[in-house]
Amino acid sequence: MDVQRGRADQPLNPSTLREQLCAFGFIAATARPAALRQLVLQTPPPIVATMLGYHHITTTRHAAQAGTTWSTYAPGDHTV
């Protein structure tokens, strides 16, 4: 498989990266939601929303679809 290499000091063009990922069998349209569902299984949805800039309703919906048990998590500062 031919992988394009750019200069180390230059960012990769998003379309080039997408093409390379597709060549390896990754499809962004299905990989992104799958990664988000996996993340909300491991981390409370409000935290994921804050970290990634998603709306909390979006991460809560993905959590429900994934069958998570984070529904009683209280978001906010839990430091003593």
C-alpha positions as CSV (number, residue, x, y, z in Angstrom):
1,M,0.0,0.0,0.0
2,D,1.4,3.4,-1.0
3,V,1.3,5.9,1.8
4,Q,2.1,9.5,1.1
5,R,4.6,11.1,3.3
6,G,4.8,14.9,3.8
7,R,7.4,17.0,5.4
8,A,7.8,16.5,9.1
9,D,7.3,20.2,9.8
10,Q,4.0,20.5,7.9
11,P,0.6,19.2,9.0
12,L,-1.1,16.6,6.8
13,N,-4.0,17.8,4.7
14,P,-7.3,16.4,6.1
15,S,-8.4,15.0,2.7
16,T,-5.0,13.2,2.4
17,L,-5.4,11.7,5.8
18,R,-9.0,10.6,5.0
19,E,-7.8,8.9,1.8
20,Q,-5.0,7.1,3.7
21,L,-7.4,5.9,6.4
22,C,-9.9,4.7,3.8
23,A,-7.1,2.8,2.1
24,F,-6.5,1.0,5.4
25,G,-10.2,0.2,5.8
26,F,-11.2,3.0,8.2
27,I,-14.4,4.8,7.2
28,A,-14.7,8.1,9.1
29,A,-18.5,8.2,8.9
30,T,-18.7,5.0,11.0
31,A,-15.5,5.2,12.9
32,R,-16.2,8.6,14.7
33,P,-19.6,7.6,16.2
34,A,-18.2,4.2,17.1
35,A,-15.3,5.8,18.9
36,L,-17.6,8.2,20.7
37,R,-19.9,5.3,21.9
38,Q,-16.8,3.4,23.2
39,L,-15.6,6.6,25.0
40,V,-19.0,7.2,26.8
41,L,-18.9,3.6,28.0
42,Q,-15.7,4.3,29.8
43,T,-16.3,8.0,30.8
44,P,-19.4,9.8,32.0
45,P,-21.1,11.6,29.0
46,P,-20.9,15.1,30.6
47,I,-17.1,14.8,30.9
48,V,-16.8,13.6,27.3
49,A,-19.0,16.5,26.1
50,T,-16.8,19.0,27.9
51,M,-13.5,17.4,26.7
52,L,-14.5,17.1,23.1
53,G,-16.8,20.1,22.7
54,Y,-19.9,18.1,22.1
55,H,-23.3,19.0,23.5
56,H,-24.2,17.0,26.6
57,I,-27.4,15.8,24.9
58,T,-25.3,14.3,22.1
59,T,-23.0,12.3,24.4
60,T,-26.0,11.2,26.6
61,R,-27.8,9.9,23.5
62,H,-24.7,8.0,22.4
63,A,-24.3,6.6,25.9
64,A,-27.9,5.4,25.9
65,Q,-27.4,3.8,22.5
66,A,-24.3,2.0,23.8
67,G,-26.2,0.8,26.9
68,T,-24.1,2.6,29.5
69,T,-25.1,3.0,33.2
70,W,-23.8,6.6,33.6
71,S,-27.4,8.0,33.8
72,T,-27.1,8.9,37.5
73,Y,-23.7,10.6,37.2
74,A,-23.7,14.2,38.6
75,P,-21.6,16.5,36.5
76,G,-19.5,19.2,38.1
77,D,-16.5,19.7,40.3
78,H,-16.2,16.8,42.7
79,T,-13.0,18.0,44.5
80,V,-13.2,18.3,48.2
